[in-house]
């Protein structure tokens, strides 16, 4: 792509403090998961996702057993992760043994064939997994299977480029209940092959929900306009619902200032000449998602009766609705739903 996307030669050094690639090692004490979960609940977004899941499961009816290939894929994933270039070193340069052992011990594939989960969730840029697990738990508590059914409710995948963070995620959230299996993988989301391989290693269909929380800027900075568009296309291609929280333009300048204060080398050029999408980044991201066959989910005031309005024809113009969807740090949480007819 002609851009400086992270590769196997990049060192995620602790001196950067996460301000170069967004791999913050102390993120959740400052932005606890409850902050976003509260917005999702109060705006009705969480209820809409649950209604979507319920309707989909009724439409599909009985879901059969998974293919035994799924277990083979999970086992192959263990080896792929052990060989991943980012797995060898942690952010401080030490050997990252916890990452690999955490995968084998807490996420070994089931030996027996099992039922398909009721809902599949993917979090792109998961950090150490606190929000991934928190949202998966909220969904699990609301998507209730039959009391006689032992099917997994929500099956989750979290992807992040930082091996240390993935190691923490596996240690802290790898041993969840049987109705909420969760897997974390090292993945450079700037690189198409890495991203697509992570999907294939988990399962071959579409996720019901994919979330992208404060990740788009880092993709944009290191991969440019085309790299960000390609990333969004890949995310949209593999999901039915997309929940996204783009960083506004001012965050790009803040990242540069923070590195300067730390005395660290600058991030790539963030000028409007190079990053043309940055001038109106939230709308530009919306345009890409809509071009992939999605519409913005706009919730009416009565949260128990949500409706969708095609964003391509009727963009949200209710300032109160737009403001209510923002977190305490003023970033918008936006939900999109696939509207193109595709074979499930």
C-alpha positions in Angstrom: 0.0 0.0 0.0 3.0 2.2 0.1 2.5 3.0 3.8 4.3 2.3 7.0 2.0 -0.4 8.3 3.5 -2.4 11.3 5.3 -5.5 10.3 7.3 -8.3 11.9 10.2 -5.9 12.2 8.4 -3.4 14.4 9.3 -3.3 18.1 6.4 -2.4 20.4 8.7 -0.8 22.9 7.5 0.2 26.3 9.1 3.6 26.0 6.3 4.6 23.6 3.7 4.0 26.2 1.3 2.7 23.6 1.1 6.2 22.0 2.6 5.0 18.6 0.3 2.0 17.9 -2.5 2.3 20.5 -1.3 -0.7 22.5 -1.7 0.9 25.9 -0.8 -1.3 28.8 -2.7 0.7 31.4 -5.8 1.5 29.3 -8.7 0.2 31.4 -7.9 2.0 34.7 -8.5 5.2 32.8 -11.3 3.9 30.5 -13.1 1.1 32.4 -15.4 -1.1 30.4 -18.5 0.0 32.4 -18.2 3.5 30.7 -18.9 2.1 27.2 -21.3 -0.6 28.4 -23.4 2.1 30.2 -23.7 4.1 26.9 -24.7 0.9 25.0 -27.4 0.1 27.5 -28.8 3.7 27.9 -29.0 4.3 24.2 -30.7 1.0 23.5 -27.9 -0.3 21.3 -27.4 -3.3 23.5 -31.1 -4.1 23.5 -31.1 -3.8 19.7 -28.2 -6.3 19.3 -30.1 -8.7 21.6 -33.3 -8.4 19.6 -31.3 -8.9 16.4 -29.8 -12.1 17.9 -33.2 -13.4 19.1 -34.8 -12.8 15.7 -31.9 -14.4 13.8 -32.0 -17.5 16.0 -35.8 -17.9 15.5 -35.3 -17.5 11.8 -32.6 -20.1 11.6 -34.4 -22.5 13.9 -32.4 -25.4 15.2 -28.7 -25.0 14.6 -26.8 -28.2 14.1 -23.5 -29.5 15.4 -20.4 -27.7 14.4 -18.1 -29.4 11.9 -15.3 -31.3 13.5 -13.0 -29.0 11.3 -13.6 -26.3 13.9 -11.6 -28.2 16.5 -8.8 -28.7 13.9 -8.8 -24.9 13.1 -8.5 -24.1 16.8 -5.5 -26.5 17.2 -3.8 -25.0 14.1 -4.4 -21.6 15.6 -2.3 -22.5 18.6 0.7 -23.3 16.5 0.2 -20.3 14.3 0.1 -18.0 17.3 3.3 -19.6 18.7 5.0 -18.8 15.4 3.6 -15.3 15.0 6.4 -12.7 14.7 4.8 -10.5 17.4 4.6 -13.5 19.9 8.4 -13.8 20.4 8.9 -10.7 22.4 6.8 -8.7 24.8 6.8 -4.9 24.8 9.7 -4.7 27.2 11.8 -7.1 25.1 11.6 -10.1 27.3 10.5 -13.5 26.1 6.7 -13.7 26.1 6.1 -17.2 27.4 2.8 -16.4 29.1 1.2 -15.7 25.8 1.7 -19.1 24.3 1.2 -21.2 27.5 -2.0 -19.2 28.1 -3.3 -20.2 24.7 -2.7 -23.9 25.2 -3.8 -24.2 28.8 -7.0 -22.1 28.7 -8.1 -22.3 25.1 -7.4 -25.8 23.9 -10.1 -26.9 21.4 -12.9 -29.2 22.5 -12.3 -32.8 21.6 -16.0 -33.6 21.0 -18.3 -32.1 18.4 -20.4 -29.3 20.0 -23.5 -27.3 19.1 -23.1 -24.0 17.3 -23.2 -20.9 19.6 -26.3 -18.7 19.5 -24.2 -15.6 18.8 -20.7 -14.9 17.5 -18.8 -11.7 18.5 -15.4 -10.3 17.3 -13.6 -7.4 18.9 -10.9 -5.8 16.7 -8.2 -4.1 18.8 -9.2 -5.8 22.0 -6.2 -4.6 24.2 -6.2 -6.9 27.2 -9.7 -8.1 26.7 -11.6 -6.4 29.6 -14.2 -4.8 27.4 -14.4 -7.8 25.1 -15.2 -10.0 28.0 -17.5 -7.4 29.5 -19.6 -7.0 26.4 -19.7 -10.8 25.8 -20.9 -11.3 29.4 -23.7 -8.7 28.9 -24.8 -10.3 25.7 -24.7 -13.8 27.3 -26.9 -12.7 30.2 -29.5 -11.3 27.8 -29.5 -13.9 25.0 -31.1 -16.7 27.0 -31.1 -20.3 25.5 -33.6 -22.9 26.5 -33.1 -24.2 30.0 -32.6 -27.7 28.6 -30.1 -26.5 26.0 -26.3 -26.7 26.8 -25.3 -24.7 23.7 -22.8 -21.9 24.1 -24.6 -18.6 24.1 -21.9 -16.1 22.9 -18.6 -17.3 21.3 -16.1 -14.4 21.2 -12.8 -13.6 19.4 -10.5 -10.7 20.4 -7.6 -9.6 18.1 -4.7 -7.3 19.0 -1.2 -6.8 17.8 0.5 -6.7 21.2 1.5 -10.1 22.5 1.8 -8.9 26.1 -1.8 -7.6 26.1 -3.1 -10.8 24.4 -1.2 -12.8 27.1 -3.0 -10.8 29.8 -6.3 -11.3 28.1 -5.8 -15.1 28.0 -4.8 -15.2 31.6 -7.6 -13.0 32.9 -10.5 -14.1 30.6 -9.5 -17.4 29.0 -11.3 -19.6 31.6 -14.9 -18.3 31.3 -18.1 -20.3 31.6 -19.0 -23.0 29.0 -21.8 -20.8 27.6 -19.3 -18.0 26.9 -16.2 -19.4 25.2 -13.7 -16.7 24.3 -10.4 -16.7 22.4 -7.7 -14.1 22.0 -5.2 -14.0 19.1 -2.2 -11.9 18.2 -3.0 -10.1 14.9 -1.7 -7.1 13.0 -4.9 -5.6 11.7 -3.0 -3.4 9.2 -2.0 -6.5 7.3 -4.7 -8.2 5.3 -3.2 -11.7 5.4 -2.8 -11.6 9.2 -6.3 -10.3 9.7 -7.9 -12.8 7.3 -5.9 -15.7 8.8 -7.1 -14.8 12.3 -10.7 -15.0 11.0 -10.2 -18.3 9.3 -8.5 -19.8 12.3 -11.6 -19.1 14.4 -14.4 -20.1 12.1 -15.5 -19.7 8.4 -18.7 -17.7 8.6 -19.8 -14.2 9.5 -19.8 -12.8 13.0 -23.1 -11.6 14.3 -21.4 -8.5 15.8 -18.0 -7.0 15.3 -16.8 -4.1 17.5 -14.0 -1.6 16.7 -13.4 0.6 19.8 -10.9 3.4 19.3 -8.8 1.5 16.8 -9.4 3.3 13.5 -6.9 6.1 14.1 -4.0 3.7 14.6 -4.9 1.8 11.4 -5.2 5.1 9.6 -1.9 6.6 10.8 0.2 3.6 9.9 -1.6 2.3 6.8 -3.0 5.6 5.3 -6.4 6.2 3.6 -6.3 3.1 1.5 -5.2 0.9 4.5 -8.0 2.2 6.6 -10.6 1.6 3.8 -9.2 -2.0 3.3 -9.4 -2.7 7.0 -13.0 -1.5 7.2 -13.9 -3.6 4.1 -12.4 -6.7 5.8 -14.4 -6.0 9.0 -17.6 -5.4 7.1 -17.2 -8.5 5.0 -17.1 -10.8 8.0 -20.0 -9.4 10.1 -23.7 -8.7 10.2 -23.6 -5.9 12.8 -20.8 -3.5 13.2 -20.3 -1.4 16.3 -17.6 1.3 15.8 -16.1 4.1 17.9 -13.9 6.2 15.6 -11.3 8.6 17.0 -12.0 12.2 15.9 -9.4 14.2 14.0 -8.1 16.0 17.1 -6.9 12.7 18.5 -4.3 12.4 15.8 -2.6 15.6 17.0 -2.9 14.5 20.6 -1.0 11.2 19.8 1.8 13.2 18.2 2.0 15.6 21.2 2.1 12.8 23.7 5.1 11.1 21.9 6.9 14.5 21.8 6.5 14.9 25.5 7.9 11.4 26.0 10.9 12.3 23.9 10.1 9.5 21.4 10.3 9.5 17.6 7.4 11.0 15.8 4.5 9.0 14.3 4.1 9.0 10.5 2.9 12.1 8.7 -0.7 12.9 9.8 -1.2 15.9 7.5 -4.4 16.3 5.5 -2.3 15.9 2.4 -1.4 12.3 3.3 -4.5 11.4 5.4 -7.3 13.0 3.3 -10.0 11.1 5.2 -8.9 12.8 8.4 -10.6 16.1 7.5 -14.0 14.6 8.1 -13.0 11.2 9.5 -16.2 10.1 11.2 -18.3 10.8 8.1 -15.6 9.2 5.8 -15.7 6.0 7.9 -19.5 6.0 7.8 -19.3 6.3 4.0 -17.0 3.3 3.7 -19.3 1.2 5.9 -22.4 2.2 4.0 -20.7 1.4 0.7 -20.2 -2.2 2.0 -23.9 -2.7 2.2 -24.7 -1.5 5.7 -27.1 1.1 7.2 -26.8 3.1 10.4 -29.0 1.9 13.2 -30.9 4.9 14.5 -32.9 4.2 17.7 -36.2 6.1 18.4 -36.8 7.6 21.8 -38.7 4.5 23.0 -35.8 2.2 23.5 -38.1 -0.9 23.6 -39.2 -0.2 20.0 -36.0 0.4 18.0 -36.1 1.1 14.2 -33.4 1.5 11.6 -33.1 4.3 9.1 -31.0 3.8 6.0 -28.1 6.1 6.7 -27.4 6.4 2.9 -30.7 8.2 2.5 -31.6 9.6 5.9 -28.5 10.3 8.0 -29.1 11.0 11.7 -29.9 14.6 12.3 -31.0 14.5 15.9 -28.3 16.2 17.9 -29.7 14.8 21.1 -29.5 11.2 19.8 -26.0 11.8 18.5 -24.8 13.3 21.9 -26.3 10.5 23.9 -24.3 7.9 21.9 -21.0 9.5 23.0 -18.8 8.2 25.8 -17.6 10.4 28.6 -14.5 11.1 26.5 -16.8 12.4 23.7 -16.4 9.6 21.1 -19.5 8.4 19.3 -20.6 4.7 19.5 -22.3 3.9 16.2 -24.1 0.7 15.2 -24.5 -0.5 11.6 -26.5 -3.4 10.2 -26.0 -5.3 7.0 -28.9 -4.8 4.6 -27.6 -6.5 1.5 -29.1 -9.9 0.8 -26.4 -12.5 1.2 -26.5 -16.2 1.8 -26.0 -16.9 5.5 
